[in-house]
Amino acid sequence: GIEKVWRTVLEGALFEARSGNPTVARRLLKYLMHHVPWYGPLYLEAYKLERDTDNPAEALAIVERGLGEIPRYGPLWFGAFRLCEGMDLDEGSFHLPRTMKMIARAQSSISRELLWKVHLEAAQAMERAAVMFCEANPNDSLDVHLKRSRTRFAKAAVSCPPNLVWKVWLAGGKMELTAGRFDIARTLFHRASDNVPEKGRSAVFLEHARLEEFVGNMELA
């Protein structure tokens, strides 16, 4: 039965996708989604296939199907955020209606240990949208349009485990650097460096050095 060979069929589908045969890969993945509906990574591969072949609506339909089966599976939610963000921005909807609706749904369904990451994804999506909007409307203030993003960064920091909060401080500092709020960016980078584990130190120091170089403090950089 399929319960004994589905992993082999999945490998075949992935091989076909890598070989440039999306039609065959799609047929195999649909077969598997019908017979192995509980396996989260299967929906990830199917949505990535549609995304990479420029079918975002079909990719989102697959994500929705997966969430119907496994509503607490984090990777599908994060895939949905990125799909919705792309669709919103393609339409020029810089307030991200699809994305924020999906994020609101995730907050009531996703595993609680991932809630901080939902807020972080929301903050970064809002930041990207604000930057794109201000590039198209140069008379608008980026600082003003980042207010919603800052609120989400704060929620991410409050709900984040202590060993991961440095990622929130680092991302927030990079946003403030983009916004030209250099003192606040510096404060956030300092917070990140106070909490970062050894393997992440280089990323924090690199961003801090970039800040000091940008403001002309070459000696400190």
TAMOQUI-V405989 format. One record per residue. SS is DSSP state (H for helix, E for strand, C for the rest). Layout:
# TAMOQUI-V405989
{{SS} {SS}}
This chain:
# TAMOQUI-V405989
{{C} {H} {H} {H} {H} {H} {H} {H} {H} {H} {H} {H} {H} {H} {H} {H} {H} {H} {C} {C} {C} {H} {H} {H} {H} {H} {H} {H} {H} {H} {H} {H} {H} {H} {H} {C} {C} {C} {C} {H} {H} {H} {H} {H} {H} {H} {H} {H} {H} {H} {H} {H} {C} {C} {C} {H} {H} {H} {H} {H} {H} {H} {H} {H} {H} {H} {H} {H} {H} {C} {C} {C} {C} {H} {H} {H} {H} {H} {H} {H} {H} {H} {H} {H} {H} {H} {H} {H} {H} {H} {C} {C} {C} {C} {C} {C} {H} {H} {H} {H} {H} {H} {H} {H} {H} {H} {H} {C} {C} {C} {C} {H} {H} {H} {H} {H} {H} {H} {H} {H} {H} {H} {H} {H} {H} {H} {H} {H} {H} {H} {H} {H} {H} {H} {H} {H} {C} {C} {C} {C} {C} {H} {H} {H} {H} {C} {H} {H} {H} {H} {H} {H} {H} {H} {H} {H} {H} {H} {H} {C} {C} {C} {C} {C} {H} {H} {H} {H} {H} {H} {H} {H} {H} {H} {H} {H} {H} {H} {C} {C} {C} {H} {H} {H} {H} {H} {H} {H} {H} {H} {H} {H} {H} {H} {H} {C} {C} {H} {H} {H} {H} {H} {H} {H} {H} {H} {H} {H} {H} {H} {H} {H} {H} {H} {C} {C} {C} {C} {C} {C} {C}}
